[in-house]
Amino acid sequence: MAGRREQVTIGRPYVERPERVRILDRLGPDELLVHEIYRSIQGESTFAGLPCTFVRLTACHLRCRWCDTPHAFGQGQPLRISEVLDRVKELGERLVEITGGEPLLQPGVYPLMEGLVQGGYQVLLETSGSLDVSGVPRSVHIIMDIKCPGSGEEGSNRWENIELLKDWHDEVKFVVANHADFQWALDVIRRYRLHDRLNVLISPAYGLVEPKVLAEWILESRLPVRMQLQLHKYIWGPEARGV
């Protein structure tokens, strides 16, 4: 059909710690391992504050020191892609975020994204940036988390992804656990001129950096970056799930 994108077929990516994602081995070709699907207020990104449906996929090959969703490492239910699309439709929001874990670990995420796009949804993808994003549909809004040293996963950053991000459409996020992380983030922003072509977000690691302190650091930097807080944690508390 003219004007229709050919469906992308992508296999499971190579990861250095395969035992962390072995739970995905049992999936069928048209299935996803889904941790949860729920409707809430978008808590991060330039879409913060908007009603949104979240599709959280199971498994992550990384282990960030400040990770707030370790329950998504191994808890999940196999669902057919069509079942996920039906659930999203039932919840009724036009804004949908696919998150994890690390959603790009599951090959089924690509037909899921295509199905959502074809269904007329505005689709956000939150990814660690450690896996190739070249197969993500062009209309999907990528929110890429560049890992600072304080995460313990600095070495997982796939720097080639930066050139694949779409100007003034996609976003990069830094979560800083201390002032050294913040300075490291500034160096990356300047080196790649991120503020000249992307929305740049900087978040405090919850409980490790006070929001007021991060605000002062940003003001001192004089860079046009956006401070963000995880709104859902301030609304429902840091331990709440499904929000």
N, CA, C and O of each residue as an XYZ file, in Angstrom:
972
protein
N       0.849     -1.187      0.000
C       0.000      0.000      0.000
C       0.890      1.244      0.000
O       1.831      1.347      0.786
N       0.580      2.173     -0.884
C       1.424      3.367     -1.006
C       1.393      4.170      0.276
O       0.340      4.347      0.887
N       2.558      4.657      0.679
C       2.671      5.505      1.850
C       2.749      4.757      3.161
O       2.900      5.367      4.220
N       2.648      3.422      3.102
C       2.710      2.649      4.337
C       4.120      2.137      4.559
O       4.747      1.597      3.647
N       4.615      2.311      5.778
C       5.963      1.875      6.115
C       6.011      0.352      6.180
O       5.120     -0.276      6.753
N       7.039     -0.235      5.600
C       7.218     -1.676      5.691
C       7.588     -2.041      7.131
O       8.425     -1.392      7.757
N       6.940     -3.102      7.642
C       7.163     -3.495      9.035
C       8.610     -3.898      9.268
O       9.197     -4.636      8.477
N       9.175     -3.407     10.360
C      10.555     -3.709     10.706
C      10.614     -5.044     11.442
O       9.831     -5.289     12.360
N      11.542     -5.903     11.036
C      11.776     -7.149     11.749
C      13.174     -7.099     12.337
O      14.166     -7.054     11.610
N      13.241     -7.106     13.652
C      14.520     -6.969     14.346
C      14.604     -8.061     15.391
O      13.638     -8.317     16.109
N      15.756     -8.706     15.479
C      15.948     -9.760     16.457
C      16.385     -9.215     17.798
O      16.596     -8.013     17.955
N      16.519    -10.104     18.760
C      16.966     -9.731     20.092
C      18.382     -9.180     20.029
O      19.260     -9.823     19.454
N      18.630     -8.007     20.605
C      19.978     -7.438     20.562
C      20.947     -8.197     21.452
O      20.547     -8.820     22.436
N      22.219     -8.140     21.101
C      23.258     -8.732     21.929
C      23.445     -7.868     23.174
O      23.480     -6.641     23.086
N      23.564     -8.513     24.326
C      23.887     -7.800     25.567
C      24.989     -8.566     26.281
O      25.110     -9.782     26.137
N      25.793     -7.837     27.057
C      26.950     -8.452     27.714
C      26.566     -9.340     28.891
O      27.343    -10.219     29.266
N      25.407     -9.140     29.478
C      24.963     -9.952     30.610
C      23.660    -10.672     30.221
O      22.590    -10.309     30.710
N      23.741    -11.678     29.356
C      22.517    -12.332     28.851
C      21.671    -12.969     29.940
O      20.464    -13.129     29.760
N      22.277    -13.339     31.073
C      21.494    -13.949     32.145
C      20.456    -12.984     32.702
O      19.463    -13.410     33.292
N      20.682    -11.688     32.517
C      19.732    -10.696     33.031
C      18.453    -10.638     32.195
O      17.432    -10.132     32.660
N      18.504    -11.147     30.978
C      17.337    -11.064     30.095
C      16.860    -12.445     29.661
O      16.075    -12.568     28.720
N      17.330    -13.476     30.342
C      16.957    -14.846     29.966
C      15.463    -15.088     30.101
O      14.915    -15.985     29.460
N      14.805    -14.293     30.932
C      13.372    -14.420     31.098
C      12.629    -14.212     29.778
O      11.492    -14.660     29.631
N      13.259    -13.540     28.828
C      12.621    -13.266     27.536
C      12.694    -14.455     26.588
O      12.036    -14.451     25.548
N      13.479    -15.468     26.925
C      13.675    -16.595     26.019
C      12.382    -17.359     25.745
O      12.250    -18.002     24.704
N      11.442    -17.293     26.660
C      10.225    -18.093     26.535
C       9.165    -17.447     25.638
O       8.120    -18.049     25.390
N       9.416    -16.254     25.160
C       8.401    -15.539     24.390
C       8.239    -16.101     22.989
O       9.211    -16.520     22.360
N       6.992    -16.107     22.499
C       6.709    -16.449     21.122
C       6.976    -15.267     20.208
O       7.203    -14.161     20.699
N       6.957    -15.463     18.886
C       7.319    -14.399     17.944
C       6.349    -13.218     17.937
O       6.719    -12.120     17.520
N       5.118    -13.429     18.392
C       4.141    -12.330     18.396
C       3.788    -11.897     19.808
O       2.719    -11.334     20.045
N       4.706    -12.166     20.758
C       4.420    -11.860     22.155
C       5.380    -10.829     22.737
O       6.493    -10.626     22.250
N       4.908    -10.201     23.782
C       5.720     -9.309     24.611
C       5.583     -9.753     26.055
O       4.530    -10.241     26.464
N       6.653     -9.584     26.830
C       6.571     -9.814     28.269
C       6.278     -8.458     28.906
O       7.133     -7.572     28.930
N       5.074     -8.314     29.413
C       4.572     -7.015     29.874
C       4.506     -6.991     31.393
O       3.888     -7.857     32.013
N       5.140     -6.005     31.977
C       5.103     -5.844     33.431
C       3.788     -5.226     33.875
O       3.160     -5.700     34.821
N       3.369     -4.154     33.183
C       2.111     -3.503     33.542
C       1.681     -2.564     32.424
O       2.504     -2.042     31.672
N       0.387     -2.367     32.336
C      -0.216     -1.385     31.432
C      -1.195     -0.583     32.279
O      -2.077     -1.155     32.919
N      -1.045      0.735     32.286
C      -1.890      1.542     33.152
C      -2.006      2.963     32.612
O      -1.233      3.389     31.753
N      -2.973      3.669     33.131
C      -3.230      5.056     32.748
C      -2.847      5.949     33.913
O      -3.194      5.666     35.060
N      -2.127      7.031     33.620
C      -1.704      7.941     34.681
C      -1.400      9.307     34.079
O      -1.680      9.576     32.911
N      -0.825     10.149     34.906
C      -0.310     11.446     34.454
C       1.151     11.253     34.060
O       1.930     10.677     34.819
N       1.517     11.728     32.890
C       2.909     11.653     32.466
C       3.756     12.457     33.449
O       3.504     13.640     33.679
N       4.763     11.800     34.025
C       5.532     12.442     35.080
C       6.815     13.088     34.632
O       7.411     13.862     35.380
N       7.270     12.779     33.390
C       8.557     13.292     32.931
C       8.462     13.722     31.471
O       7.433     13.541     30.818
N       9.551     14.293     30.976
C       9.708     14.721     29.571
C       8.955     16.022     29.332
O       8.366     16.582     30.257
N       8.974     16.504     28.093
C       8.243     17.721     27.750
C       6.742     17.468     27.701
O       5.965     18.403     27.511
N       6.326     16.221     27.869
C       4.906     15.869     27.912
C       4.395     15.783     29.354
O       3.258     15.370     29.577
N       5.208     16.163     30.319
C       4.848     16.051     31.735
C       3.519     16.748     32.016
O       3.260     17.850     31.534
N       2.692     16.079     32.804
C       1.409     16.628     33.198
C       0.239     16.156     32.367
O      -0.911     16.364     32.753
N       0.500     15.523     31.232
C      -0.578     15.078     30.350
C      -1.039     13.673     30.719
O      -0.218     12.843     31.109
N      -2.335     13.388     30.606
C      -2.802     12.010     30.758
C      -2.146     11.114     29.713
O      -1.982     11.512     28.560
N      -1.773      9.902     30.122
C      -0.974      9.043     29.256
C      -1.216      7.587     29.643
O      -1.405      7.277     30.819
N      -1.211      6.701     28.657
C      -1.200      5.270     28.925
C       0.234      4.778     28.864
O       0.962      5.089     27.921
N       0.642      4.010     29.866
C       1.994      3.476     29.948
C       1.975      1.975     29.689
O       1.177      1.237     30.267
N       2.863      1.545     28.814
C       3.090      0.120     28.580
C       4.506     -0.162     29.066
O       5.482      0.211     28.414
N       4.608     -0.824     30.218
C       5.922     -1.097     30.797
C       6.296     -2.547     30.499
O       5.619     -3.479     30.936
N       7.382     -2.721     29.751
C       7.847     -4.047     29.390
C       8.855     -4.566     30.411
O       9.549     -3.791     31.070
N       8.919     -5.876     30.529
C       9.781     -6.541     31.506
C      11.192     -6.719     30.963
O      11.389     -6.880     29.759
N      12.157     -6.688     31.851
C      13.574     -7.030     31.635
C      14.421     -5.799     31.322
O      14.012     -4.889     30.601
N      15.623     -5.818     31.900
C      16.626     -4.795     31.628
C      18.000     -5.425     31.789
O      18.241     -6.200     32.715
N      18.888     -5.082     30.878
C      20.256     -5.610     30.939
C      21.162     -4.720     31.766
O      22.313     -5.080     32.013
N      20.666     -3.552     32.207
C      21.452     -2.623     33.015
C      21.013     -2.704     34.479
O      19.952     -3.239     34.801
N      21.850     -2.164     35.343
C      21.542     -2.129     36.770
C      21.995     -0.784     37.334
O      22.999     -0.707     38.043
N      21.258      0.261     37.019
C      21.602      1.587     37.525
C      21.470      1.608     39.041
O      20.537      1.030     39.599
N      22.395      2.266     39.695
C      22.420      2.280     41.155
C      21.168      2.908     41.745
O      20.734      2.523     42.831
N      20.586      3.868     41.045
C      19.417      4.563     41.573
C      18.116      4.066     40.943
O      17.083      4.723     41.077
N      18.144      2.932     40.267
C      16.955      2.440     39.560
C      15.746      2.383     40.498
O      15.841      1.886     41.620
N      14.609      2.898     40.022
C      13.391      2.895     40.836
C      12.364      1.869     40.362
O      11.248      1.836     40.881
N      12.719      1.037     39.391
C      11.780      0.017     38.922
C      12.438     -1.364     38.823
O      12.291     -2.038     37.804
N      13.161     -1.795     39.862
C      13.783     -3.119     39.791
C      12.764     -4.245     39.694
O      13.094     -5.349     39.260
N      11.516     -3.967     40.100
C      10.464     -4.973     39.988
C      10.166     -5.324     38.529
O       9.559     -6.359     38.253
N      10.588     -4.471     37.599
C      10.372     -4.758     36.176
C      11.459     -5.652     35.594
O      11.384     -6.024     34.423
N      12.467     -6.006     36.385
C      13.534     -6.872     35.869
C      13.020     -8.268     35.556
O      13.446     -8.877     34.575
N      12.111     -8.785     36.376
C      11.734    -10.177     36.203
C      10.263    -10.485     36.353
O       9.867    -11.644     36.233
N       9.428     -9.472     36.616
C       8.000     -9.710     36.775
C       7.263     -9.305     35.508
O       7.420     -8.185     35.024
N       6.460    -10.217     34.973
C       5.726     -9.871     33.772
C       4.829    -10.992     33.299
O       4.939    -12.134     33.746
N       3.943    -10.647     32.389
C       2.985    -11.589     31.815
C       3.131    -11.587     30.301
O       3.124    -10.516     29.693
N       3.264    -12.759     29.670
C       3.318    -12.788     28.205
C       1.956    -12.394     27.619
O       0.927    -12.955     27.992
N       1.963    -11.443     26.717
C       0.755    -11.008     26.024
C       1.032    -10.932     24.535
O       2.130    -10.560     24.121
N       0.044    -11.281     23.735
C       0.187    -11.074     22.299
C       0.170     -9.576     22.007
O      -0.447     -8.799     22.735
N       0.843     -9.187     20.954
C       0.894     -7.767     20.597
C      -0.517     -7.228     20.406
O      -0.808     -6.098     20.801
N      -1.391     -8.022     19.808
C      -2.779     -7.593     19.603
C      -3.488     -7.352     20.931
O      -4.337     -6.465     21.026
N      -3.147     -8.136     21.964
C      -3.753     -7.946     23.281
C      -3.301     -6.629     23.906
O      -4.091     -5.937     24.548
N      -2.028     -6.286     23.717
C      -1.521     -5.016     24.236
C      -2.233     -3.852     23.545
O      -2.652     -2.896     24.197
N      -2.362     -3.941     22.235
C      -3.052     -2.879     21.487
C      -4.504     -2.742     21.942
O      -5.019     -1.629     22.050
N      -5.162     -3.866     22.208
C      -6.547     -3.823     22.682
C      -6.639     -3.148     24.048
O      -7.553     -2.364     24.300
N      -5.688     -3.457     24.926
C      -5.694     -2.864     26.266
C      -5.472     -1.356     26.197
O      -6.125     -0.595     26.911
N      -4.556     -0.929     25.341
C      -4.318      0.505     25.156
C      -5.589      1.191     24.660
O      -5.946      2.275     25.120
N      -6.257      0.546     23.725
C      -7.500      1.117     23.193
C      -8.551      1.241     24.284
O      -9.271      2.238     24.343
N      -8.646      0.231     25.154
C      -9.617      0.256     26.248
C      -9.372      1.432     27.197
O     -10.320      2.039     27.694
N      -8.105      1.749     27.444
C      -7.783      2.821     28.392
C      -8.074      4.204     27.823
O      -8.319      5.145     28.579
N      -8.051      4.336     26.506
C      -8.629      5.509     25.870
C      -7.771      6.738     25.682
O      -8.255      7.722     25.123
N      -6.527      6.736     26.116
C      -5.680      7.921     25.937
C      -4.995      7.885     24.569
O      -4.643      6.815     24.071
N      -4.812      9.046     23.978
C      -4.144      9.114     22.670
C      -2.633      9.226     22.816
O      -1.904      9.007     21.848
N      -2.151      9.564     24.009
C      -0.716      9.617     24.292
C      -0.325      8.313     24.973
O      -0.908      7.941     25.991
N       0.668      7.614     24.407
C       1.089      6.308     24.916
C       2.606      6.304     25.049
O       3.326      6.672     24.120
N       3.080      5.882     26.222
C       4.522      5.725     26.402
C       4.864      4.256     26.581
O       4.230      3.547     27.362
N       5.881      3.807     25.842
C       6.438      2.469     26.012
C       7.726      2.619     26.808
O       8.624      3.370     26.426
N       7.803      1.896     27.916
C       8.932      2.046     28.816
C       9.310      0.685     29.372
O       8.831     -0.339     28.884
N      10.165      0.662     30.391
C      10.608     -0.605     30.943
C      11.067     -0.438     32.383
O      10.546      0.391     33.130
N      12.077     -1.262     32.762
C      12.943     -2.054     31.950
C      13.533     -1.286     30.775
O      13.569     -0.056     30.732
N      13.993     -2.096     29.825
C      14.503     -1.568     28.558
C      13.660     -2.162     27.435
O      13.832     -3.326     27.074
N      12.744     -1.357     26.881
C      11.799     -1.901     25.903
C      12.427     -2.426     24.618
O      11.863     -3.317     23.982
N      13.583     -1.894     24.222
C      14.183     -2.329     22.956
C      14.832     -3.711     23.043
O      15.350     -4.208     22.043
N      14.813     -4.335     24.217
C      15.296     -5.707     24.328
C      14.345     -6.700     23.663
O      14.762     -7.792     23.277
N      13.078     -6.332     23.527
C      12.071     -7.260     23.011
C      11.758     -6.940     21.554
O      11.273     -5.847     21.261
N      12.022     -7.867     20.634
C      11.755     -7.608     19.214
C      10.304     -7.218     18.932
O      10.031     -6.475     17.988
N       9.373     -7.719     19.752
C       7.968     -7.398     19.539
C       7.622     -5.944     19.755
O       6.529     -5.513     19.388
N       8.535     -5.165     20.348
C       8.240     -3.752     20.574
C       8.133     -2.994     19.251
O       7.441     -1.978     19.181
N       8.808     -3.473     18.200
C       8.767     -2.757     16.918
C       7.402     -2.870     16.250
O       6.850     -1.845     15.851
N       6.830     -4.070     16.109
C       5.459     -4.110     15.594
C       4.451     -3.460     16.532
O       3.422     -2.961     16.075
N       4.725     -3.455     17.840
C       3.842     -2.737     18.755
C       3.857     -1.250     18.437
O       2.800     -0.628     18.327
N       5.046     -0.674     18.289
C       5.138      0.746     17.955
C       4.451      1.044     16.635
O       3.731      2.035     16.515
N       4.673      0.181     15.632
C       4.040      0.383     14.328
C       2.524      0.331     14.463
O       1.815      1.139     13.863
N       2.025     -0.624     15.254
C       0.583     -0.738     15.432
C      -0.018      0.479     16.105
O      -1.110      0.921     15.747
N       0.698      1.019     17.082
C       0.216      2.218     17.765
C       0.216      3.421     16.833
O      -0.737      4.199     16.805
N       1.289      3.562     16.075
C       1.374      4.681     15.128
C       0.245      4.595     14.111
O      -0.422      5.591     13.831
N       0.030      3.408     13.561
C      -1.029      3.229     12.571
C      -2.406      3.431     13.185
O      -3.361      3.764     12.483
N      -2.508      3.229     14.506
C      -3.776      3.463     15.183
C      -4.028      4.925     15.520
O      -5.070      5.263     16.082
N      -3.082      5.792     15.180
C      -3.268      7.219     15.390
C      -2.830      7.730     16.747
O      -3.151      8.859     17.116
N      -2.100      6.916     17.495
C      -1.615      7.349     18.804
C      -0.349      8.183     18.676
O       0.420      8.021     17.728
N      -0.142      9.064     19.625
C       1.140      9.748     19.766
C       1.982      8.873     20.682
O       1.608      8.630     21.830
N       3.117      8.401     20.179
C       3.866      7.354     20.859
C       5.200      7.896     21.363
O       5.970      8.497     20.615
N       5.452      7.666     22.653
C       6.728      7.992     23.275
C       7.456      6.696     23.576
O       6.839      5.711     23.981
N       8.760      6.693     23.379
C       9.600      5.550     23.741
C      10.666      6.024     24.698
O      11.479      6.881     24.351
N      10.672      5.474     25.906
C      11.743      5.792     26.849
C      12.749      4.653     26.830
O      12.402      3.509     27.123
N      13.989      4.959     26.486
C      15.030      3.955     26.328
C      16.315      4.433     26.978
O      16.563      5.633     27.095
N      17.124      3.479     27.395
C      18.394      3.826     28.045
C      19.403      4.417     27.067
O      20.353      5.077     27.489
N      19.216      4.193     25.784
C      20.201      4.666     24.816
C      21.384      3.740     24.683
O      22.347      4.063     23.987
N      21.331      2.587     25.341
C      22.429      1.627     25.232
C      22.248      0.674     24.065
O      23.166     -0.073     23.725
N      21.070      0.691     23.447
C      20.766     -0.166     22.308
C      20.449      0.686     21.088
O      19.994      1.823     21.211
N      20.693      0.130     19.924
C      20.511      0.832     18.654
C      19.068      1.299     18.495
O      18.140      0.503     18.631
N      18.873      2.602     18.205
C      17.526      3.144     18.025
C      17.169      3.343     16.555
O      16.138      3.940     16.247
N      18.014      2.848     15.639
C      17.791      3.113     14.220
C      16.512      2.480     13.693
O      15.971      2.953     12.693
N      16.007      1.420     14.335
C      14.795      0.766     13.869
C      13.508      1.348     14.410
O      12.425      0.883     14.057
N      13.604      2.353     15.257
C      12.404      2.968     15.839
C      11.688      3.775     14.762
O      12.331      4.572     14.078
N      10.377      3.598     14.585
C       9.644      4.373     13.578
C       9.883      5.874     13.726
O       9.990      6.389     14.839
N       9.965      6.552     12.615
C      10.342      7.969     12.618
C       9.360      8.835     13.400
O       9.760      9.844     13.981
N       8.099      8.461     13.423
C       7.117      9.306     14.100
C       7.092      9.094     15.608
O       6.454      9.861     16.329
N       7.774      8.071     16.089
C       7.830      7.825     17.535
C       8.775      8.827     18.185
O       9.856      9.106     17.667
N       8.362      9.352     19.302
C       9.122     10.375     20.033
C      10.047      9.658     21.017
O       9.583      9.088     22.005
N      11.345      9.686     20.750
C      12.321      8.992     21.587
C      12.747      9.880     22.750
O      13.093     11.046     22.563
N      12.718      9.314     23.948
C      13.266      9.968     25.141
C      14.428      9.088     25.584
O      14.215      8.013     26.146
N      15.646      9.536     25.335
C      16.825      8.705     25.545
C      17.562      9.127     26.801
O      17.926     10.291     26.966
N      17.773      8.169     27.678
C      18.412      8.406     28.971
C      19.916      8.150     28.844
O      20.349      7.000     28.771
N      20.705      9.222     28.818
C      22.159      9.080     28.762
C      22.654      8.847     30.188
O      22.400      9.652     31.084
N      23.361      7.737     30.385
C      23.731      7.307     31.726
C      24.971      8.044     32.232
O      26.043      7.979     31.629
N      24.798      8.746     33.356
C      25.902      9.451     33.997
C      26.744      8.470     34.818
O      26.286      7.365     35.112
N      27.962      8.855     35.191
C      28.814      7.952     35.978
C      28.168      7.468     37.271
O      28.374      6.322     37.670
N      27.397      8.313     37.923
C      26.777      7.932     39.178
C      25.795      6.782     39.060
O      25.448      6.157     40.061
N      25.343      6.496     37.841
C      24.435      5.367     37.629
C      25.161      4.034     37.700
O      24.543      2.995     37.931
N      26.492      4.067     37.497
C      27.258      2.836     37.392
C      27.207      2.222     36.015
O      27.788      1.159     35.793
N      26.513      2.878     35.066
C      26.347      2.327     33.721
C      26.842      3.270     32.631
O      26.383      3.202     31.490
N      27.771      4.143     32.978
C      28.305      5.084     31.988
C      28.830      4.356     30.752
O      28.665      4.836     29.631
N      29.455      3.214     30.953
C      30.050      2.483     29.836
C      29.048      1.865     28.884
O      29.431      1.370     27.824
N      27.766      1.883     29.240
C      26.750      1.291     28.362
C      26.222      2.272     27.321
O      25.500      1.863     26.412
N      26.563      3.553     27.429
C      26.046      4.539     26.481
C      26.490      4.211     25.063
O      27.674      3.983     24.811
N      25.534      4.189     24.137
C      25.830      3.976     22.712
C      25.808      5.354     22.044
O      24.756      5.851     21.640
N      26.983      5.950     21.941
C      27.066      7.343     21.514
C      26.602      7.541     20.081
O      26.199      8.645     19.714
N      26.649      6.501     19.266
C      26.179      6.612     17.873
C      24.696      6.983     17.814
O      24.231      7.546     16.823
N      23.963      6.667     18.874
C      22.529      6.972     18.866
C      22.241      8.466     18.778
O      21.202      8.867     18.255
N      23.148      9.287     19.282
C      22.882     10.732     19.307
C      22.615     11.258     17.902
O      21.718     12.078     17.706
N      23.383     10.796     16.932
C      23.194     11.268     15.554
C      21.920     10.731     14.931
O      21.470     11.249     13.909
N      21.331      9.706     15.521
C      20.093      9.137     14.990
C      18.857      9.838     15.525
O      17.759      9.632     15.008
N      19.018     10.663     16.552
C      17.873     11.370     17.122
C      17.413     12.487     16.203
O      18.227     13.124     15.535
N      16.119     12.722     16.170
C      15.520     13.681     15.240
C      15.481     15.074     15.872
O      15.019     15.245     17.000
N      15.975     16.065     15.121
C      16.095     17.427     15.637
C      14.749     17.966     16.110
O      13.748     17.900     15.396
N      14.748     18.501     17.328
C      13.599     19.143     17.960
C      12.350     18.259     17.938
O      11.227     18.764     17.933
N      12.544     16.971     17.924
C      11.462     16.003     18.042
C      11.749     15.069     19.211
O      10.882     14.819     20.047
N      12.983     14.555     19.258
C      13.389     13.635     20.307
C      14.027     14.381     21.477
O      14.327     15.570     21.380
N      14.230     13.660     22.589
C      14.751     14.263     23.800
C      15.853     13.394     24.383
O      15.878     12.181     24.175
N      16.761     14.024     25.112
C      17.748     13.287     25.896
C      17.576     13.671     27.355
O      17.239     14.807     27.689
N      17.816     12.691     28.211
C      17.620     12.888     29.644
C      18.874     12.474     30.395
O      19.489     11.454     30.082
N      19.242     13.255     31.367
C      20.332     12.926     32.287
C      19.750     12.866     33.696
O      19.073     13.800     34.125
N      20.005     11.787     34.411
C      19.648     11.699     35.822
C      20.945     11.842     36.607
O      21.862     11.035     36.456
N      21.015     12.866     37.443
C      22.263     13.166     38.143
C      22.137     12.803     39.618
O      21.152     13.141     40.274
N      23.150     12.109     40.124
C      23.150     11.667     41.515
C      24.021     12.543     42.404
O      24.014     12.398     43.626
N      24.785     13.468     41.779
C      25.682     14.340     42.536
C      26.190     15.434     41.596
O      25.846     15.458     40.414
N      27.010     16.337     42.133
C      27.492     17.446     41.304
C      28.457     16.963     40.219
O      28.513     17.550     39.138
N      29.204     15.916     40.493
C      30.106     15.372     39.468
C      29.304     14.873     38.267
O      29.715     15.077     37.124
N      28.175     14.225     38.510
C      27.290     13.806     37.415
C      26.813     15.012     36.619
O      26.781     14.980     35.389
N      26.444     16.068     37.320
C      25.942     17.258     36.638
C      27.017     17.850     35.737
O      26.725     18.216     34.599
N      28.247     17.954     36.216
C      29.332     18.490     35.404
C      29.611     17.582     34.212
O      29.898     18.062     33.115
N      29.527     16.280     34.426
C      29.719     15.331     33.335
C      28.640     15.531     32.273
O      28.930     15.513     31.077
N      27.394     15.723     32.714
C      26.296     15.958     31.775
C      26.523     17.230     30.964
O      26.297     17.250     29.754
N      26.972     18.294     31.638
C      27.254     19.538     30.913
C      28.319     19.326     29.849
O      28.201     19.858     28.745
N      29.347     18.564     30.159
C      30.400     18.285     29.183
C      29.841     17.564     27.967
O      30.197     17.888     26.834
N      28.967     16.587     28.193
C      28.357     15.848     27.077
C      27.462     16.772     26.257
O      27.502     16.744     25.027
N      26.668     17.576     26.922
C      25.769     18.500     26.219
C      26.556     19.434     25.321
O      26.178     19.657     24.171
N      27.649     19.982     25.837
C      28.457     20.910     25.043
C      29.203     20.194     23.927
O      29.272     20.697     22.806
N      29.763     19.022     24.225
C      30.547     18.292     23.222
C      29.705     17.934     22.003
O      30.164     18.051     20.866
N      28.483     17.501     22.244
C      27.612     17.084     21.139
C      26.632     18.178     20.719
O      25.775     17.948     19.866
N      26.751     19.342     21.302
C      25.856     20.469     20.996
C      24.391     20.056     21.099
O      23.573     20.434     20.260
N      24.069     19.290     22.115
C      22.726     18.744     22.245
C      21.678     19.843     22.369
O      20.573     19.714     21.843
N      22.024     20.923     23.065
C      21.067     21.997     23.293
C      20.752     22.772     22.021
O      19.822     23.579     22.013
N      21.507     22.545     20.939
C      21.264     23.226     19.677
C      20.277     22.480     18.787
O      19.839     23.017     17.770
N      19.916     21.231     19.158
C      19.032     20.459     18.265
C      18.037     19.556     18.970
O      17.173     18.969     18.320
N      18.142     19.433     20.292
C      17.265     18.524     21.019
C      16.735     19.181     22.290
O      17.306     20.148     22.793
N      15.645     18.642     22.793
C      15.193     19.005     24.136
C      16.057     18.245     25.130
O      16.106     17.016     25.097
N      16.731     18.961     26.005
C      17.639     18.356     26.978
C      17.021     18.471     28.368
O      16.694     19.565     28.829
N      16.867     17.327     29.023
C      16.242     17.246     30.331
C      17.274     16.813     31.364
O      18.097     15.940     31.091
N      17.235     17.414     32.536
C      18.105     16.993     33.636
C      17.244     16.772     34.868
O      16.491     17.650     35.288
N      17.370     15.578     35.438
C      16.579     15.194     36.605
C      17.490     14.921     37.787
O      18.605     14.430     37.609
N      17.031     15.231     38.994
C      17.774     14.784     40.185
C      17.410     13.337     40.498
O      16.234     12.974     40.458
N      18.395     12.514     40.808
C      18.097     11.175     41.305
C      17.324     11.342     42.607
O      17.794     11.992     43.540
N      16.145     10.756     42.660
C      15.230     10.996     43.778
C      15.882     10.600     45.102
O      16.345      9.473     45.277
N      15.905     11.566     46.031
C      16.468     11.327     47.346
C      17.967     11.546     47.438
O      18.528     11.500     48.533
N      18.632     11.784     46.310
C      20.080     11.980     46.315
C      20.481     13.425     46.052
O      21.492     13.891     46.579
N      19.709     14.134     45.250
C      19.965     15.546     44.962
C      18.676     16.320     45.200
O      17.628     15.955     44.666
N      18.738     17.368     45.984
C      17.563     18.188     46.242
C      17.198     18.995     44.998
O      18.089     19.538     44.345
N      15.919     19.088     44.655
C      15.514     19.865     43.481
C      16.032     21.301     43.504
O      16.452     21.818     42.469
N      16.010     21.946     44.659
C      16.496     23.322     44.747
C      17.965     23.412     44.364
O      18.379     24.359     43.695
N      18.752     22.428     44.787
C      20.183     22.418     44.468
C      20.388     22.255     42.975
O      21.201     22.965     42.383
N      19.661     21.326     42.350
C      19.789     21.140     40.903
C      19.378     22.404     40.149
O      20.011     22.771     39.159
N      18.322     23.068     40.614
C      17.896     24.319     39.975
C      19.020     25.353     40.000
O      19.247     26.055     39.015
N      19.717     25.442     41.123
C      20.824     26.392     41.225
C      21.959     26.027     40.288
O      22.560     26.909     39.674
N      22.266     24.735     40.167
C      23.321     24.304     39.244
C      22.968     24.670     37.807
O      23.819     25.142     37.053
N      21.711     24.451     37.431
C      21.289     24.752     36.058
C      21.373     26.248     35.786
O      21.832     26.662     34.721
N      20.938     27.047     36.732
C      21.008     28.493     36.540
C      22.456     28.959     36.389
O      22.756     29.835     35.578
N      23.335     28.371     37.172
C      24.751     28.738     37.091
C      25.360     28.321     35.751
O      26.274     28.986     35.262
N      24.873     27.242     35.153
C      25.452     26.740     33.901
C      25.151     27.640     32.711
O      25.919     27.681     31.750
N      24.025     28.368     32.772
C      23.562     29.239     31.688
C      23.325     28.469     30.388
O      23.388     29.054     29.306
N      23.057     27.191     30.477
C      22.681     26.402     29.309
C      21.154     26.268     29.257
O      20.508     26.149     30.298
N      20.574     26.286     28.045
C      19.117     26.193     27.913
C      18.635     24.758     28.031
O      18.162     24.164     27.062
N      18.763     24.208     29.236
C      18.304     22.843     29.477
C      17.103     22.896     30.417
O      16.914     23.870     31.145
N      16.309     21.858     30.392
C      15.073     21.834     31.158
C      15.241     20.959     32.403
O      15.577     19.780     32.299
N      15.009     21.540     33.563
C      14.978     20.742     34.775
C      13.647     20.004     34.828
O      12.601     20.570     34.513
N      13.694     18.735     35.230
C      12.444     18.012     35.398
C      12.465     17.204     36.686
O      13.508     16.714     37.120
N      11.311     17.080     37.271
C      11.102     16.237     38.446
C      10.169     15.099     38.045
O       9.405     15.227     37.088
N      10.227     14.011     38.761
C       9.316     12.896     38.499
C       8.005     13.186     39.214
O       7.837     12.855     40.388
N       7.076     13.812     38.488
C       5.845     14.303     39.097
C       5.078     13.211     39.828
O       4.491     13.456     40.882
N       5.082     12.011     39.271
C       4.303     10.929     39.880
C       4.795     10.616     41.298
O       4.004     10.224     42.156
N       6.096     10.788     41.543
C       6.621     10.508     42.888
C       6.181     11.571     43.892
O       5.995     11.272     45.071
N       6.016     12.802     43.431
C       5.578     13.857     44.328
C       4.068     13.806     44.541
O       3.568     14.277     45.562
N       3.335     13.230     43.573
C       1.881     13.126     43.699
C       1.493     11.921     44.554
O       0.710     12.039     45.497
N       2.059     10.750     44.204
C       1.634      9.511     44.845
C       2.666      8.914     45.802
O       2.370      7.954     46.513
N       3.861      9.471     45.822
C       4.906      8.943     46.684
C       5.849      8.028     45.915
O       5.458      7.425     44.917
N       7.096      7.925     46.381
C       8.125      7.219     45.625
C       7.931      5.705     45.549
O       8.513      5.061     44.676
N       7.133      5.124     46.436
C       6.970      3.667     46.447
C       5.750      3.203     45.663
O       5.574      2.001     45.461
N       4.918      4.113     45.223
C       3.682      3.728     44.530
C       3.993      3.102     43.174
O       4.890      3.558     42.465
N       3.250      2.057     42.817
C       3.391      1.399     41.528
C       2.115      1.556     40.712
O       1.032      1.776     41.255
N       2.266      1.437     39.399
C       1.090      1.582     38.538
C       0.578      2.990     38.441
O      -0.597      3.217     38.152
N       1.480      3.963     38.690
C       1.090      5.366     38.587
C       2.080      6.099     37.687
O       1.939      7.301     37.463
